[in-house]
Amino acid sequence: MNDVPPLFTRVDISAGSAGPPARSSPAGDLSETNRLLQEMVAQQRRSCDLLTELLAQVSLQQRQRAAELKTWKEANPELATSCRRAAESLSKVHTEFLASIAQEAAENADDFTDSEYALGEFIDRYGPRLAHFNGVLQLFAQLGAPLPPSEASAEG
């Protein structure tokens, strides 16, 4: 009868039983937490300082570019006006061009899904033209844009 394993096992659940290791004292945890929080605050301050420097640099570059553009517009007022008219005219053409591309893309969407060649052909046909068109339109728009009201009123 001793060869048969017992059907029940005994489990000791008294207070003296082995459990997870005891944690360190609460004071030790708090000092570690405080140290980590102080490190986090220091890192956040450093991040804020870096972002402030970056913002100042970008703002300086934008102000320099705006000043150069203003000087150019003042030196070439007729050309700036021509650029503005060209941008307005080309904007309408650009809209029509985009509409035709969008319509063709919608009509051939299944072909593009099924055939990588068809998609590549579409991109090769319209991609470079659209990129160049966007560049020219953006250039005309920037050169032809009126001066901001604060700068225009400061001159008069």
QUIHU-V207599 format. One record per residue. N is the residue number from 1. RES is the residue in one small letter. NEAR is the number of other C-alpha atoms within 12 Angstrom. Layout:
n = <N/N>
res = <RES/RES>
near = <NEAR/NEAR>
//
This chain:
n = <1/2/3/4/5/6/7/8/9/10/11/12/13/14/15/16/17/18/19/20/21/22/23/24/25/26/27/28/29/30/31/32/33/34/35/36/37/38/39/40/41/42/43/44/45/46/47/48/49/50/51/52/53/54/55/56/57/58/59/60/61/62/63/64/65/66/67/68/69/70/71/72/73/74/75/76/77/78/79/80/81/82/83/84/85/86/87/88/89/90/91/92/93/94/95/96/97/98/99/100/101/102/103/104/105/106/107/108/109/110/111/112/113/114/115/116/117/118/119/120/121/122/123/124/125/126/127/128/129/130/131/132/133/134/135/136/137/138/139/140/141/142/143/144/145/146/147/148/149/150/151/152/153/154/155/156>
res = <m/n/d/v/p/p/l/f/t/r/v/d/i/s/a/g/s/a/g/p/p/a/r/s/s/p/a/g/d/l/s/e/t/n/r/l/l/q/e/m/v/a/q/q/r/r/s/c/d/l/l/t/e/l/l/a/q/v/s/l/q/q/r/q/r/a/a/e/l/k/t/w/k/e/a/n/p/e/l/a/t/s/c/r/r/a/a/e/s/l/s/k/v/h/t/e/f/l/a/s/i/a/q/e/a/a/e/n/a/d/d/f/t/d/s/e/y/a/l/g/e/f/i/d/r/y/g/p/r/l/a/h/f/n/g/v/l/q/l/f/a/q/l/g/a/p/l/p/p/s/e/a/s/a/e/g>
near = <5/5/5/7/8/9/6/7/7/7/8/10/9/8/7/7/10/11/11/6/7/8/10/11/10/11/11/12/13/13/14/15/14/14/14/14/14/14/14/14/14/14/14/14/14/14/14/14/14/14/15/14/14/14/15/14/14/14/15/14/14/14/15/14/16/21/17/15/24/25/17/20/25/21/14/16/20/15/18/27/23/22/27/26/22/25/28/21/17/25/23/15/18/25/19/14/20/22/14/16/22/16/13/21/22/15/14/18/18/14/18/19/15/12/14/14/14/19/21/16/17/25/19/14/17/22/18/14/19/23/17/14/22/23/17/21/29/23/21/26/24/27/33/29/28/24/25/14/11/10/15/13/9/9/11/7>
//
